[in-house]
């Protein structure tokens, strides 16, 4: 899975970190989680604890989008075969399917082909009726991959707004509160378009808390946010939104544009959302992989958030405590966390939250001085979809040897330029598209 694994695995602490990363990502792949949560028993389709009698429907289609959407479609085809009558999913990680059409979009910045594909998803949803069962494949990345500009908004309006939100340090909930009010598909509008069809969504969560209305901006989930909320986000983070975006949000706040459908909307009477995998899926698998190799394990949280560099300092401090005192676990140990950190962009460099986390961790390890008794600490931080930020790397693996010049590392962080710095120190970790997206995974190997 890790293309440059041999070069990265230069110590025991690095080796266990890499094994845990691979185990975590593999456990979150749709071929694994869909097989575990979806089954066909005669004429009954089971999804988690819900059941659907297929004799009640004239058609079964698969619709949706996200980094892992095509892999979800493949897994569903393996279970349902020719019972699937078609459908369309949008992804940036296409794979061959038999019955579901796969369209390619772009992530994290929306593109023209994503707009066209989203329009086709909306058209397919509109063609569904009360005798249709829609299986919605909803995964992280769906917000960018299915932009669907609302009203008279242009793709450039969405791109400019998305860029500014991503650079502001806003969390995903705030970002999506804005994006949902600029889209014809997000914020439950896909469910409204599909009504009165029965909709069962299979959701792979890449957000802290697993709120279906936030994952991929909640295309088939009720939306509790409002135009007022979207305006407040833009004000809080000082977003200089394009004129048409600002005008739409203001008209919506004034009641001149219909709100996104909320929990009481009739469109959701036949909609159910099923979280089939999330950050704990990867953490549990990574923890099991470490335990099988004789390491003590500690899962800090699946909900770590905030500035990446600040979170890194805290993680390193915990690892140093483990090595120095044997608390809260005794080495050899693996400390794990998930969640989604953010970066407030002040420089003009290249990187992503996990690269910034890793560069900051490496600097902390270098500044912390020598580790006694031959101890080792290695820190891996990856985005489970294989692309950290808008780069071709999943993240990075670092240790106390990564930083040779503290001033250079600090300059890279100041310019938000972690990618070239880590590349020069042979710290970047490459997987390519992984087929899933379950938020970030951080592994600290302690020998």
Secondary structure as a PSIPRED ss2 file (coil, helix, strand):
# PSIPRED VFORMAT (PSIPRED V4.0)

   1 X C   1.000  0.000  0.000
   2 X C   1.000  0.000  0.000
   3 X C   1.000  0.000  0.000
   4 X C   1.000  0.000  0.000
   5 X H   0.000  1.000  0.000
   6 X H   0.000  1.000  0.000
   7 X H   0.000  1.000  0.000
   8 X H   0.000  1.000  0.000
   9 X C   1.000  0.000  0.000
  10 X C   1.000  0.000  0.000
  11 X C   1.000  0.000  0.000
  12 X H   0.000  1.000  0.000
  13 X H   0.000  1.000  0.000
  14 X H   0.000  1.000  0.000
  15 X H   0.000  1.000  0.000
  16 X H   0.000  1.000  0.000
  17 X H   0.000  1.000  0.000
  18 X H   0.000  1.000  0.000
  19 X H   0.000  1.000  0.000
  20 X H   0.000  1.000  0.000
  21 X H   0.000  1.000  0.000
  22 X H   0.000  1.000  0.000
  23 X H   0.000  1.000  0.000
  24 X H   0.000  1.000  0.000
  25 X H   0.000  1.000  0.000
  26 X H   0.000  1.000  0.000
  27 X H   0.000  1.000  0.000
  28 X C   1.000  0.000  0.000
  29 X C   1.000  0.000  0.000
  30 X H   0.000  1.000  0.000
  31 X H   0.000  1.000  0.000
  32 X H   0.000  1.000  0.000
  33 X H   0.000  1.000  0.000
  34 X H   0.000  1.000  0.000
  35 X H   0.000  1.000  0.000
  36 X H   0.000  1.000  0.000
  37 X H   0.000  1.000  0.000
  38 X E   0.000  0.000  1.000
  39 X E   0.000  0.000  1.000
  40 X E   0.000  0.000  1.000
  41 X E   0.000  0.000  1.000
  42 X C   1.000  0.000  0.000
  43 X C   1.000  0.000  0.000
  44 X E   0.000  0.000  1.000
  45 X E   0.000  0.000  1.000
  46 X E   0.000  0.000  1.000
  47 X E   0.000  0.000  1.000
  48 X C   1.000  0.000  0.000
  49 X C   1.000  0.000  0.000
  50 X E   0.000  0.000  1.000
  51 X E   0.000  0.000  1.000
  52 X E   0.000  0.000  1.000
  53 X E   0.000  0.000  1.000
  54 X H   0.000  1.000  0.000
  55 X H   0.000  1.000  0.000
  56 X H   0.000  1.000  0.000
  57 X C   1.000  0.000  0.000
  58 X C   1.000  0.000  0.000
  59 X E   0.000  0.000  1.000
  60 X E   0.000  0.000  1.000
  61 X E   0.000  0.000  1.000
  62 X E   0.000  0.000  1.000
  63 X E   0.000  0.000  1.000
  64 X E   0.000  0.000  1.000
  65 X E   0.000  0.000  1.000
  66 X C   1.000  0.000  0.000
  67 X C   1.000  0.000  0.000
  68 X C   1.000  0.000  0.000
  69 X H   0.000  1.000  0.000
  70 X H   0.000  1.000  0.000
  71 X H   0.000  1.000  0.000
  72 X H   0.000  1.000  0.000
  73 X H   0.000  1.000  0.000
  74 X H   0.000  1.000  0.000
  75 X H   0.000  1.000  0.000
  76 X H   0.000  1.000  0.000
  77 X H   0.000  1.000  0.000
  78 X H   0.000  1.000  0.000
  79 X H   0.000  1.000  0.000
  80 X H   0.000  1.000  0.000
  81 X H   0.000  1.000  0.000
  82 X H   0.000  1.000  0.000
  83 X H   0.000  1.000  0.000
  84 X C   1.000  0.000  0.000
  85 X C   1.000  0.000  0.000
  86 X C   1.000  0.000  0.000
  87 X E   0.000  0.000  1.000
  88 X E   0.000  0.000  1.000
  89 X E   0.000  0.000  1.000
  90 X E   0.000  0.000  1.000
  91 X E   0.000  0.000  1.000
  92 X C   1.000  0.000  0.000
  93 X C   1.000  0.000  0.000
  94 X C   1.000  0.000  0.000
  95 X C   1.000  0.000  0.000
  96 X C   1.000  0.000  0.000
  97 X C   1.000  0.000  0.000
  98 X C   1.000  0.000  0.000
  99 X C   1.000  0.000  0.000
 100 X C   1.000  0.000  0.000
 101 X E   0.000  0.000  1.000
 102 X E   0.000  0.000  1.000
 103 X E   0.000  0.000  1.000
 104 X E   0.000  0.000  1.000
 105 X C   1.000  0.000  0.000
 106 X C   1.000  0.000  0.000
 107 X C   1.000  0.000  0.000
 108 X C   1.000  0.000  0.000
 109 X C   1.000  0.000  0.000
 110 X C   1.000  0.000  0.000
 111 X C   1.000  0.000  0.000
 112 X H   0.000  1.000  0.000
 113 X H   0.000  1.000  0.000
 114 X H   0.000  1.000  0.000
 115 X H   0.000  1.000  0.000
 116 X H   0.000  1.000  0.000
 117 X H   0.000  1.000  0.000
 118 X H   0.000  1.000  0.000
 119 X H   0.000  1.000  0.000
 120 X H   0.000  1.000  0.000
 121 X H   0.000  1.000  0.000
 122 X H   0.000  1.000  0.000
 123 X H   0.000  1.000  0.000
 124 X H   0.000  1.000  0.000
 125 X H   0.000  1.000  0.000
 126 X H   0.000  1.000  0.000
 127 X H   0.000  1.000  0.000
 128 X C   1.000  0.000  0.000
 129 X C   1.000  0.000  0.000
 130 X C   1.000  0.000  0.000
 131 X C   1.000  0.000  0.000
 132 X E   0.000  0.000  1.000
 133 X E   0.000  0.000  1.000
 134 X E   0.000  0.000  1.000
 135 X E   0.000  0.000  1.000
 136 X E   0.000  0.000  1.000
 137 X E   0.000  0.000  1.000
 138 X E   0.000  0.000  1.000
 139 X E   0.000  0.000  1.000
 140 X C   1.000  0.000  0.000
 141 X C   1.000  0.000  0.000
 142 X H   0.000  1.000  0.000
 143 X H   0.000  1.000  0.000
 144 X H   0.000  1.000  0.000
 145 X H   0.000  1.000  0.000
 146 X C   1.000  0.000  0.000
 147 X C   1.000  0.000  0.000
 148 X C   1.000  0.000  0.000
 149 X E   0.000  0.000  1.000
 150 X C   1.000  0.000  0.000
 151 X C   1.000  0.000  0.000
 152 X C   1.000  0.000  0.000
 153 X C   1.000  0.000  0.000
 154 X C   1.000  0.000  0.000
 155 X H   0.000  1.000  0.000
 156 X H   0.000  1.000  0.000
 157 X H   0.000  1.000  0.000
 158 X H   0.000  1.000  0.000
 159 X H   0.000  1.000  0.000
 160 X H   0.000  1.000  0.000
 161 X H   0.000  1.000  0.000
 162 X H   0.000  1.000  0.000
 163 X H   0.000  1.000  0.000
 164 X H   0.000  1.000  0.000
 165 X H   0.000  1.000  0.000
 166 X H   0.000  1.000  0.000
 167 X H   0.000  1.000  0.000
 168 X H   0.000  1.000  0.000
 169 X C   1.000  0.000  0.000
 170 X C   1.000  0.000  0.000
 171 X C   1.000  0.000  0.000
 172 X H   0.000  1.000  0.000
 173 X H   0.000  1.000  0.000
 174 X H   0.000  1.000  0.000
 175 X H   0.000  1.000  0.000
 176 X H   0.000  1.000  0.000
 177 X H   0.000  1.000  0.000
 178 X H   0.000  1.000  0.000
 179 X H   0.000  1.000  0.000
 180 X H   0.000  1.000  0.000
 181 X C   1.000  0.000  0.000
 182 X C   1.000  0.000  0.000
 183 X E   0.000  0.000  1.000
 184 X C   1.000  0.000  0.000
 185 X C   1.000  0.000  0.000
 186 X C   1.000  0.000  0.000
 187 X C   1.000  0.000  0.000
 188 X C   1.000  0.000  0.000
 189 X H   0.000  1.000  0.000
 190 X H   0.000  1.000  0.000
 191 X H   0.000  1.000  0.000
 192 X H   0.000  1.000  0.000
 193 X H   0.000  1.000  0.000
 194 X H   0.000  1.000  0.000
 195 X C   1.000  0.000  0.000
 196 X C   1.000  0.000  0.000
 197 X C   1.000  0.000  0.000
 198 X E   0.000  0.000  1.000
 199 X E   0.000  0.000  1.000
 200 X E   0.000  0.000  1.000
 201 X E   0.000  0.000  1.000
 202 X E   0.000  0.000  1.000
 203 X E   0.000  0.000  1.000
 204 X E   0.000  0.000  1.000
 205 X C   1.000  0.000  0.000
 206 X C   1.000  0.000  0.000
 207 X C   1.000  0.000  0.000
 208 X C   1.000  0.000  0.000
 209 X C   1.000  0.000  0.000
 210 X C   1.000  0.000  0.000
 211 X C   1.000  0.000  0.000
 212 X C   1.000  0.000  0.000
 213 X C   1.000  0.000  0.000
 214 X C   1.000  0.000  0.000
 215 X H   0.000  1.000  0.000
 216 X H   0.000  1.000  0.000
 217 X H   0.000  1.000  0.000
 218 X C   1.000  0.000  0.000
 219 X C   1.000  0.000  0.000
 220 X C   1.000  0.000  0.000
 221 X C   1.000  0.000  0.000
 222 X C   1.000  0.000  0.000
 223 X C   1.000  0.000  0.000
 224 X C   1.000  0.000  0.000
 225 X C   1.000  0.000  0.000
 226 X C   1.000  0.000  0.000
 227 X H   0.000  1.000  0.000
 228 X H   0.000  1.000  0.000
 229 X H   0.000  1.000  0.000
 230 X H   0.000  1.000  0.000
 231 X H   0.000  1.000  0.000
 232 X H   0.000  1.000  0.000
 233 X H   0.000  1.000  0.000
 234 X H   0.000  1.000  0.000
 235 X H   0.000  1.000  0.000
 236 X H   0.000  1.000  0.000
 237 X C   1.000  0.000  0.000
 238 X C   1.000  0.000  0.000
 239 X C   1.000  0.000  0.000
 240 X C   1.000  0.000  0.000
 241 X C   1.000  0.000  0.000
 242 X C   1.000  0.000  0.000
 243 X H   0.000  1.000  0.000
 244 X H   0.000  1.000  0.000
 245 X H   0.000  1.000  0.000
 246 X H   0.000  1.000  0.000
 247 X H   0.000  1.000  0.000
 248 X H   0.000  1.000  0.000
 249 X H   0.000  1.000  0.000
 250 X H   0.000  1.000  0.000
 251 X H   0.000  1.000  0.000
 252 X H   0.000  1.000  0.000
 253 X H   0.000  1.000  0.000
 254 X C   1.000  0.000  0.000
 255 X C   1.000  0.000  0.000
 256 X C   1.000  0.000  0.000
 257 X C   1.000  0.000  0.000
 258 X C   1.000  0.000  0.000
 259 X C   1.000  0.000  0.000
 260 X C   1.000  0.000  0.000
 261 X C   1.000  0.000  0.000
 262 X C   1.000  0.000  0.000
 263 X C   1.000  0.000  0.000
 264 X C   1.000  0.000  0.000
 265 X C   1.000  0.000  0.000
 266 X H   0.000  1.000  0.000
 267 X H   0.000  1.000  0.000
 268 X H   0.000  1.000  0.000
 269 X C   1.000  0.000  0.000
 270 X C   1.000  0.000  0.000
 271 X E   0.000  0.000  1.000
 272 X E   0.000  0.000  1.000
 273 X E   0.000  0.000  1.000
 274 X E   0.000  0.000  1.000
 275 X E   0.000  0.000  1.000
 276 X E   0.000  0.000  1.000
 277 X E   0.000  0.000  1.000
 278 X C   1.000  0.000  0.000
 279 X H   0.000  1.000  0.000
 280 X H   0.000  1.000  0.000
 281 X H   0.000  1.000  0.000
 282 X H   0.000  1.000  0.000
 283 X H   0.000  1.000  0.000
 284 X H   0.000  1.000  0.000
 285 X H   0.000  1.000  0.000
 286 X H   0.000  1.000  0.000
 287 X H   0.000  1.000  0.000
 288 X H   0.000  1.000  0.000
 289 X H   0.000  1.000  0.000
 290 X H   0.000  1.000  0.000
 291 X H   0.000  1.000  0.000
 292 X H   0.000  1.000  0.000
 293 X C   1.000  0.000  0.000
 294 X C   1.000  0.000  0.000
 295 X C   1.000  0.000  0.000
 296 X E   0.000  0.000  1.000
 297 X E   0.000  0.000  1.000
 298 X E   0.000  0.000  1.000
 299 X E   0.000  0.000  1.000
 300 X E   0.000  0.000  1.000
 301 X E   0.000  0.000  1.000
 302 X E   0.000  0.000  1.000
 303 X E   0.000  0.000  1.000
 304 X E   0.000  0.000  1.000
 305 X E   0.000  0.000  1.000
 306 X E   0.000  0.000  1.000
 307 X E   0.000  0.000  1.000
 308 X H   0.000  1.000  0.000
 309 X H   0.000  1.000  0.000
 310 X H   0.000  1.000  0.000
 311 X H   0.000  1.000  0.000
 312 X H   0.000  1.000  0.000
 313 X H   0.000  1.000  0.000
 314 X H   0.000  1.000  0.000
 315 X H   0.000  1.000  0.000
 316 X H   0.000  1.000  0.000
 317 X H   0.000  1.000  0.000
 318 X H   0.000  1.000  0.000
 319 X H   0.000  1.000  0.000
 320 X H   0.000  1.000  0.000
 321 X H   0.000  1.000  0.000
 322 X H   0.000  1.000  0.000
 323 X H   0.000  1.000  0.000
 324 X H   0.000  1.000  0.000
 325 X H   0.000  1.000  0.000
 326 X C   1.000  0.000  0.000
 327 X C   1.000  0.000  0.000
 328 X C   1.000  0.000  0.000
 329 X C   1.000  0.000  0.000
 330 X C   1.000  0.000  0.000
 331 X C   1.000  0.000  0.000
 332 X C   1.000  0.000  0.000
 333 X E   0.000  0.000  1.000
 334 X E   0.000  0.000  1.000
 335 X E   0.000  0.000  1.000
 336 X E   0.000  0.000  1.000
 337 X E   0.000  0.000  1.000
 338 X E   0.000  0.000  1.000
 339 X E   0.000  0.000  1.000
 340 X E   0.000  0.000  1.000
 341 X E   0.000  0.000  1.000
 342 X E   0.000  0.000  1.000
 343 X C   1.000  0.000  0.000
 344 X C   1.000  0.000  0.000
 345 X C   1.000  0.000  0.000
 346 X C   1.000  0.000  0.000
 347 X C   1.000  0.000  0.000
 348 X C   1.000  0.000  0.000
 349 X C   1.000  0.000  0.000
 350 X C   1.000  0.000  0.000
 351 X C   1.000  0.000  0.000
 352 X C   1.000  0.000  0.000
 353 X H   0.000  1.000  0.000
 354 X H   0.000  1.000  0.000
 355 X H   0.000  1.000  0.000
 356 X H   0.000  1.000  0.000
 357 X H   0.000  1.000  0.000
 358 X H   0.000  1.000  0.000
 359 X H   0.000  1.000  0.000
 360 X H   0.000  1.000  0.000
 361 X H   0.000  1.000  0.000
 362 X H   0.000  1.000  0.000
 363 X H   0.000  1.000  0.000
 364 X H   0.000  1.000  0.000
 365 X H   0.000  1.000  0.000
 366 X H   0.000  1.000  0.000
 367 X H   0.000  1.000  0.000
 368 X C   1.000  0.000  0.000
 369 X C   1.000  0.000  0.000
 370 X C   1.000  0.000  0.000
 371 X C   1.000  0.000  0.000
 372 X H   0.000  1.000  0.000
 373 X H   0.000  1.000  0.000
 374 X H   0.000  1.000  0.000
 375 X C   1.000  0.000  0.000
 376 X C   1.000  0.000  0.000
 377 X E   0.000  0.000  1.000
 378 X E   0.000  0.000  1.000
 379 X E   0.000  0.000  1.000
 380 X E   0.000  0.000  1.000
 381 X E   0.000  0.000  1.000
 382 X E   0.000  0.000  1.000
 383 X E   0.000  0.000  1.000
 384 X C   1.000  0.000  0.000
 385 X C   1.000  0.000  0.000
 386 X C   1.000  0.000  0.000
 387 X C   1.000  0.000  0.000
 388 X C   1.000  0.000  0.000
 389 X C   1.000  0.000  0.000
 390 X C   1.000  0.000  0.000
 391 X C   1.000  0.000  0.000
 392 X C   1.000  0.000  0.000
 393 X C   1.000  0.000  0.000
 394 X C   1.000  0.000  0.000
 395 X E   0.000  0.000  1.000
 396 X E   0.000  0.000  1.000
 397 X E   0.000  0.000  1.000
 398 X E   0.000  0.000  1.000
 399 X E   0.000  0.000  1.000
 400 X C   1.000  0.000  0.000
 401 X C   1.000  0.000  0.000
 402 X C   1.000  0.000  0.000
 403 X C   1.000  0.000  0.000
 404 X C   1.000  0.000  0.000
 405 X C   1.000  0.000  0.000
 406 X H   0.000  1.000  0.000
 407 X H   0.000  1.000  0.000
 408 X H   0.000  1.000  0.000
 409 X H   0.000  1.000  0.000
 410 X H   0.000  1.000  0.000
 411 X H   0.000  1.000  0.000
 412 X H   0.000  1.000  0.000
 413 X H   0.000  1.000  0.000
 414 X H   0.000  1.000  0.000
 415 X C   1.000  0.000  0.000
 416 X C   1.000  0.000  0.000
 417 X C   1.000  0.000  0.000
 418 X H   0.000  1.000  0.000
 419 X H   0.000  1.000  0.000
 420 X H   0.000  1.000  0.000
 421 X H   0.000  1.000  0.000
 422 X H   0.000  1.000  0.000
 423 X H   0.000  1.000  0.000
 424 X H   0.000  1.000  0.000
 425 X C   1.000  0.000  0.000
 426 X C   1.000  0.000  0.000
 427 X C   1.000  0.000  0.000
 428 X E   0.000  0.000  1.000
 429 X E   0.000  0.000  1.000
 430 X C   1.000  0.000  0.000
 431 X C   1.000  0.000  0.000
 432 X C   1.000  0.000  0.000
 433 X C   1.000  0.000  0.000
 434 X C   1.000  0.000  0.000
 435 X C   1.000  0.000  0.000
 436 X C   1.000  0.000  0.000
 437 X C   1.000  0.000  0.000
 438 X C   1.000  0.000  0.000
 439 X C   1.000  0.000  0.000
 440 X E   0.000  0.000  1.000
 441 X E   0.000  0.000  1.000
 442 X E   0.000  0.000  1.000
 443 X E   0.000  0.000  1.000
 444 X E   0.000  0.000  1.000
 445 X E   0.000  0.000  1.000
 446 X E   0.000  0.000  1.000
 447 X C   1.000  0.000  0.000
